[in-house]
Amino acid sequence: MQTAEIQRWLAARREQGLYRQEQQVQTLPGGLLRCHGELFVNFSGNDYLGLAEAAPLRQALADAARTDGLASTGSPLITGYQPAHAELSAALCDWLGVEDVLLFSSGFAANQAMLSALQGPDDLLLLDKYCHASMQDLLTSGQRVFKRYPHQDLTALAALLQRSAASNQSVVVATEGVFSMDGDVTDCAALLALLTPDRPLLLDDAHGIGVLGPEGRGSWAAHGVQVSALQCLMANFGKALAGQGGFLAGSRDVIDFIRQQSRHYIYSTALSPALCRAMQTSVLLCRTEQWRRDQLADNIGLFRQLARQAGLGISASTTAIQPVLCTDNASAMGWSAALKQAGIWLHAIRPPTVPQARLRISLSASHSELQIRQLVQALVQTQPATAQHRTTTIPENCRE
Ligand SMILES: Cc1ncc(COP(=O)(O)O)c(C=O)c1O
């Protein structure tokens, strides 16, 4: 592409209010964030359990930097798989009750590896329309047969399954445990009731891991589902587990198949050993510190109660992700800017990431009652006149 064309594209992007830019911020303990010397309460992070500020986790990373080092020095099948990787994998297997896991440098890579390997050449992929970009992106390659079913619409999914059975079409289904922009939870038990072992389910539980189910095993566990009912589980370390990277979990054979196939695994530098050690500590804290999930649940309950009392339009989500929909991009951006004036950091999420602009409130166990009261009060005081009180969203195709 010519540079002049790139410049025109960027200018148009700015005009449409769709220009994206990093903001340099420093996240601080106590649900806070500093930007250009000013302090804000942070309602845009994904540190659901408050582990990002946990002293034992930081200590584990510092210790491991000395004992295991920063660099894995290679891809996992060359020199990159070290004791730290093996022990983190064993800890994940023990926690989730799976036979094997594969570690990836990001959840994005893990999702791409999962779908690339497990959608066979003749399989039809059925995907919830709201699934994350890391799953949607593969579909545009033109090499895959897929259908997106309306968000969480199990009746529509059942109809697609019936049609594919009638035409002897093999099928793989993929969805998210907790949807990243709406916060709604998939009823895994109900979804699995539509499937048979020859029609496997692939689950992205990036926003469910650590937060839902016994010991925070995830959204599937919260619905009483056995992990063996999923063909493959994807989750990441970048949200409740307060680190970075992702993993795939499943039976020995399924994971071994992905190991043999996945270019994302074979041709990429393995995770830092120090990070793996830290993530082992994170898993341990997550399993044993139930108070973090209890505190998060209290914070979600308090926010919803105050928001309802204040007449704010909130969705039905009962998770840490609480979207507030806006009429358009400008109103979302204006609301977010006004909230900053009130000391609240709450990012506006706009199309094409979501079908409708919104403020995506992300609650954490590290928020105090006072901070949540401050959030609701500020939302009410800065609400644009055009703010929309809707509780549902419009289907789209590209989620963050
Ligand atoms: C649902 C979902 N899946 C996958 C990812 C990608 O994970 P990572 O950030 O570890 O690459 C994200 C993160 O934004 C996500 O929200």
The ligand as a Gaussian input file, in Angstrom:
#p B3LYP/6-31G(d) Opt

LIG

0 1
 C      -12.668000     -13.923000      24.933000
 C      -11.226000     -13.708000      24.675000
 N      -10.532000     -14.678000      24.062000
 C       -9.231000     -14.528000      23.796000
 C       -8.541000     -13.376000      24.139000
 C       -7.099000     -13.227000      23.778000
 O       -6.320000     -13.469000      24.902000
 P       -4.885000     -12.745000      25.070000
 O       -5.157000     -11.354000      25.497000
 O       -4.213000     -13.576000      26.123000
 O       -4.214000     -12.824000      23.759000
 C       -9.222000     -12.357000      24.818000
 C       -8.496000     -11.134000      25.250000
 O       -8.770000     -10.031000      24.899000
 C      -10.596000     -12.509000      25.068000
 O      -11.297000     -11.531000      25.639000

